[in-house]
């Protein structure tokens, strides 16, 4: 299973966005009995393949 999550910080007073970061998650699941459990989890920041730098301001 995989997903992308965007975390953002806003000021309490005005609601102005201060910053945000996109993060990719991958989960490896394993079925034990009747339940699925997370057997492996990986988190990463997308990078620009041309510069090798993190892409902090997606979306």
N, C-alpha and C positions, 0 to 999 in steps of 0.2 A: 504494500500500500504506500502511496506517496501523496504529498500535498505541498502547497506553498502557502505560507502564512505571512501577512504583513502586520507588523507591530508598529503602533504610532503613539507618540506622546503629545498631549494637548495641554494648554494652560487651563487651569480651573476657572479663572476669571473670565476670559474672553473666548475660550474654545479654540484659540489659534493653534495650529499644528506647529510643534517645535521641531520634530524629527520623526523619521520612520525608517524601518529596516525590513527587508524581505528575507525570509528564511525558508529553506527547503527542508522537508522532513521525509525520510524513508523509514518504514517499519517493516521488519520481517516477522510474520506471524506464524505461530505453531499451534495446532489444535491438540489439546490435552483433554481427553474425555469428550465432554460436550461443550467445552469452552475454548475460545481462542485467547492466547496470551502473546504478548510482545516478546519475541525471542531476540530481536536485534533492533536498535534504533540508531539512525544517523541523522545529523543535522548539519547543514552547510549553507554558506552564503553564496549566492550566484556571483561569478566573476566574469569580467570582460576578458575574453580569450585573446584579444589584441594587446592589452596592457598588463594582464595578470592581476589587476586590482579588483577589489570587492565592489559590487554594484549595490551601494547602500540606499539609493534613492529611486528604486523601481516603483512604478505606479504613481 
